[in-house]
Amino acid sequence: MAVKPIEWLGNRIKILDQTRLPLEEVYLETHDYLEVCTAIKQLVVRGAPSIGVAGGYAIALGALKIKSEFNNIFIKEYQVVSRTVAATRPTARNLFFAVERMDKVAGTAGTVEEIKQALVDEAVKIHNEEAEATEKLSDYGAELIEDGFTVLTHCNAGPLATTGYGTALGVIIRAKEQGKNVSVYADETRPLLQGARLTTWELQQAGVPVTLITDSMAGYMMSQGRIDCVITGADRITANGDTANKIGTYTLAVLAKEHNIPFYIAAPFSTIDTSLKTGDDIPIEERNPEEITHFQGVQTAPDNTSVENPAFDVTPHRYITAIITERGIIREPFHEGIKRWK
Ligand code: MRU
């Protein structure tokens, strides 16, 4: 990976500002966990696995700043830090996966100094594990890509979103590294253009031919026989395989079924939430209306226009051909595969 979306510098974090890409490569460097929380909320760091990794480091930074040497005071202040980090974004499971792991470490025996060090170590471990998982799942997923395939993807599920190899883009990049001739249609991904800004940028760097389309062109491309499969990432997958991902993913899945095109989800197990039975239980983030009424600060809709801005939708598992994970490829019945490998 040419750029590092998140880097731990021993006592502070360095984050590549994804809102400024592709035009500027700007980094945020901070000791302040609240700044990391703001960065997560504002999508400076984004994509489910990257949100989880940033969340882990944010908790470690917050813990390092706690002054008391008394365990009972430390844990009280720690809980404020942990809850603040958990409240940044509601949909990506990876954030809560990281928070739960950090909370477990915070509750172990030891002096406050020892617990602080253990929290830093755990955050680094989460980071390494997420990166490793995406590399493994890319190997499995590449088996599904045939020579000459054109793949449609939505949003951005590459190295920036994962701090590793990427999920959907990892699969595509690995297929290309295997010598397969693979090309991509990238949805621009309204309203914040993660596809137009980030997916095109990453695929160009990886040498994968990429053509940018608006979200509403996907059905036409499918009807013209120009797409061999669809691969997207995921923000949360429930016990039955239902999957939340960037708004617009559900539309693609329904269209893919109509056109007999395989629809794949690529995600590490840290995205799978077996505490939720179905996608109906997934909290869907509602974001600022200005993301719709304005474009890069310029107003594009009349004053007082009523807006809904759900950032994610849920694709029922019946539309999903397979879920590509670091432990292998899961197909129907998804609940069995998920239970077996979780
Ligand atoms: O709002 P974002 O940009 O964080 O949404 C990201 C997505 O929906 C990605 O597809 C998902 O997190 C998978 S990232 C490997």
Residues whose N, C-alpha, C, O or C-beta is under 5 A from the ligand:
A	BS01	MRU	R46 G47 A48 H154 C155 N156 A157 A161 T162 T167 Q194 G233 A234 D235 N245 K246
